[in-house]
Amino acid sequence: MTHPLPIDDVSIGGESIRLGQFLKFAGLLDSGGDVKEAIIDGLVTVNGEVDRRRGRQLQLGDIVSFDGRSVRVCP
């Protein structure tokens, strides 16, 4: 039986943030180049679906996953 991965909450201090910014802010990736590659390669999901838009506006409650880690956008 598989268990869902734990989801960490990351406070962004506002209402929204772009996907590329959030990946760095949450510590999932270190550099803008890494973020761009991961997104283009389809390795990042938002709410369970692959999203290839670095500039996508995330909303509070969205869950971003990459490389076995999941983080929720919180105020």
CYANA upper distance limits for C-alpha pairs under 8 A (distance plus 0.5 A):
  5 LEU  CA     68 GLY  CA      8.05
  5 LEU  CA     69 ARG  CA      7.69
  5 LEU  CA     70 SER  CA      7.63
  6 PRO  CA     69 ARG  CA      8.27
  6 PRO  CA     70 SER  CA      7.46
  7 ILE  CA     69 ARG  CA      7.89
  7 ILE  CA     70 SER  CA      5.50
  7 ILE  CA     71 VAL  CA      5.71
  7 ILE  CA     72 ARG  CA      7.06
  8 ASP  CA     70 SER  CA      6.93
  8 ASP  CA     71 VAL  CA      5.14
  8 ASP  CA     72 ARG  CA      6.61
  9 ASP  CA     71 VAL  CA      6.12
  9 ASP  CA     72 ARG  CA      5.29
  9 ASP  CA     73 VAL  CA      6.87
  9 ASP  CA     74 CYS  CA      6.66
 10 VAL  CA     26 ALA  CA      6.86
 10 VAL  CA     71 VAL  CA      7.01
 10 VAL  CA     72 ARG  CA      6.51
 10 VAL  CA     73 VAL  CA      6.04
 10 VAL  CA     74 CYS  CA      6.07
 11 SER  CA     73 VAL  CA      6.82
 11 SER  CA     74 CYS  CA      4.99
 11 SER  CA     75 PRO  CA      5.57
 12 ILE  CA     16 SER  CA      8.11
 12 ILE  CA     17 ILE  CA      7.87
 12 ILE  CA     73 VAL  CA      7.33
 12 ILE  CA     74 CYS  CA      6.65
 12 ILE  CA     75 PRO  CA      6.06
 13 GLY  CA     74 CYS  CA      8.28
 13 GLY  CA     75 PRO  CA      5.66
 14 GLY  CA     75 PRO  CA      5.98
 15 GLU  CA     59 GLN  CA      7.06
 15 GLU  CA     60 LEU  CA      6.86
 15 GLU  CA     75 PRO  CA      6.88
 16 SER  CA     57 GLN  CA      6.80
 16 SER  CA     58 LEU  CA      5.99
 16 SER  CA     59 GLN  CA      5.49
 16 SER  CA     60 LEU  CA      7.08
 17 ILE  CA     21 GLN  CA      7.24
 17 ILE  CA     22 PHE  CA      6.84
 17 ILE  CA     57 GLN  CA      6.16
 17 ILE  CA     58 LEU  CA      5.92
 17 ILE  CA     59 GLN  CA      7.66
 18 ARG  CA     22 PHE  CA      6.62
 18 ARG  CA     54 ARG  CA      7.43
 18 ARG  CA     55 GLY  CA      5.69
 18 ARG  CA     56 ARG  CA      5.85
 18 ARG  CA     57 GLN  CA      5.05
 18 ARG  CA     58 LEU  CA      6.25
 19 LEU  CA     23 LEU  CA      6.77
 19 LEU  CA     53 ARG  CA      8.01
 19 LEU  CA     54 ARG  CA      5.85
 19 LEU  CA     55 GLY  CA      6.38
 19 LEU  CA     56 ARG  CA      5.93
 19 LEU  CA     57 GLN  CA      6.83
 19 LEU  CA     58 LEU  CA      6.65
 20 GLY  CA     24 LYS  CA      7.35
 20 GLY  CA     32 GLY  CA      7.95
 20 GLY  CA     35 VAL  CA      6.59
 20 GLY  CA     36 LYS  CA      7.89
 20 GLY  CA     54 ARG  CA      5.29
 20 GLY  CA     55 GLY  CA      6.89
 20 GLY  CA     56 ARG  CA      8.44
 21 GLN  CA     25 PHE  CA      6.55
 22 PHE  CA     26 ALA  CA      6.27
 23 LEU  CA     27 GLY  CA      6.82
 23 LEU  CA     28 LEU  CA      5.76
 23 LEU  CA     29 LEU  CA      6.28
 23 LEU  CA     35 VAL  CA      7.39
 24 LYS  CA     28 LEU  CA      6.50
 24 LYS  CA     29 LEU  CA      5.63
 24 LYS  CA     30 ASP  CA      6.14
 24 LYS  CA     31 SER  CA      7.30
 24 LYS  CA     32 GLY  CA      8.09
 24 LYS  CA     35 VAL  CA      7.99
 26 ALA  CA     71 VAL  CA      7.99
 28 LEU  CA     66 PHE  CA      7.43
 28 LEU  CA     69 ARG  CA      8.17
 29 LEU  CA     34 ASP  CA      6.96
 29 LEU  CA     35 VAL  CA      6.74
 30 ASP  CA     34 ASP  CA      7.36
 30 ASP  CA     35 VAL  CA      8.21
 31 SER  CA     35 VAL  CA      6.80
 32 GLY  CA     36 LYS  CA      6.63
 33 GLY  CA     37 GLU  CA      6.76
 34 ASP  CA     38 ALA  CA      6.59
 35 VAL  CA     39 ILE  CA      6.64
 35 VAL  CA     54 ARG  CA      8.45
 36 LYS  CA     40 ILE  CA      6.58
 36 LYS  CA     54 ARG  CA      7.43
 37 GLU  CA     41 ASP  CA      6.44
 38 ALA  CA     42 GLY  CA      6.85
 38 ALA  CA     43 LEU  CA      5.74
 38 ALA  CA     44 VAL  CA      6.89
 39 ILE  CA     43 LEU  CA      6.41
 39 ILE  CA     44 VAL  CA      6.06
 39 ILE  CA     51 ASP  CA      7.51
 39 ILE  CA     52 ARG  CA      5.56
 39 ILE  CA     53 ARG  CA      7.56
 39 ILE  CA     54 ARG  CA      7.17
 40 ILE  CA     52 ARG  CA      5.99
 40 ILE  CA     53 ARG  CA      8.48
 41 ASP  CA     52 ARG  CA      8.34
 42 GLY  CA     50 VAL  CA      6.35
 42 GLY  CA     51 ASP  CA      7.33
 42 GLY  CA     52 ARG  CA      6.69
 43 LEU  CA     50 VAL  CA      7.62
 43 LEU  CA     66 PHE  CA      6.77
 43 LEU  CA     67 ASP  CA      7.99
 44 VAL  CA     50 VAL  CA      6.33
 44 VAL  CA     51 ASP  CA      6.99
 44 VAL  CA     52 ARG  CA      8.17
 44 VAL  CA     64 VAL  CA      7.61
 44 VAL  CA     65 SER  CA      6.29
 44 VAL  CA     66 PHE  CA      5.52
 45 THR  CA     49 GLU  CA      5.41
 45 THR  CA     50 VAL  CA      4.72
 45 THR  CA     51 ASP  CA      6.23
 45 THR  CA     64 VAL  CA      6.17
 45 THR  CA     65 SER  CA      5.68
 45 THR  CA     66 PHE  CA      7.27
 46 VAL  CA     50 VAL  CA      6.83
 46 VAL  CA     51 ASP  CA      6.82
 46 VAL  CA     62 ASP  CA      7.21
 46 VAL  CA     63 ILE  CA      6.12
 46 VAL  CA     64 VAL  CA      5.08
 46 VAL  CA     65 SER  CA      7.01
 47 ASN  CA     62 ASP  CA      6.50
 47 ASN  CA     63 ILE  CA      5.50
 47 ASN  CA     64 VAL  CA      6.85
 48 GLY  CA     63 ILE  CA      8.22
 48 GLY  CA     64 VAL  CA      8.39
 48 GLY  CA     65 SER  CA      8.22
 58 LEU  CA     62 ASP  CA      6.85
 58 LEU  CA     73 VAL  CA      8.02
 59 GLN  CA     73 VAL  CA      7.39
 60 LEU  CA     72 ARG  CA      8.29
 60 LEU  CA     73 VAL  CA      5.56
 60 LEU  CA     74 CYS  CA      5.83
 60 LEU  CA     75 PRO  CA      7.00
 61 GLY  CA     72 ARG  CA      6.31
 61 GLY  CA     73 VAL  CA      5.69
 61 GLY  CA     74 CYS  CA      6.63
 62 ASP  CA     72 ARG  CA      6.15
 62 ASP  CA     73 VAL  CA      5.96
 63 ILE  CA     70 SER  CA      7.00
 63 ILE  CA     71 VAL  CA      6.02
 63 ILE  CA     72 ARG  CA      4.85
 63 ILE  CA     73 VAL  CA      6.91
 64 VAL  CA     70 SER  CA      6.08
 64 VAL  CA     71 VAL  CA      5.88
 64 VAL  CA     72 ARG  CA      6.86
 64 VAL  CA     73 VAL  CA      8.36
 65 SER  CA     69 ARG  CA      6.02
 65 SER  CA     70 SER  CA      4.71
 65 SER  CA     71 VAL  CA      6.92
 66 PHE  CA     70 SER  CA      7.10
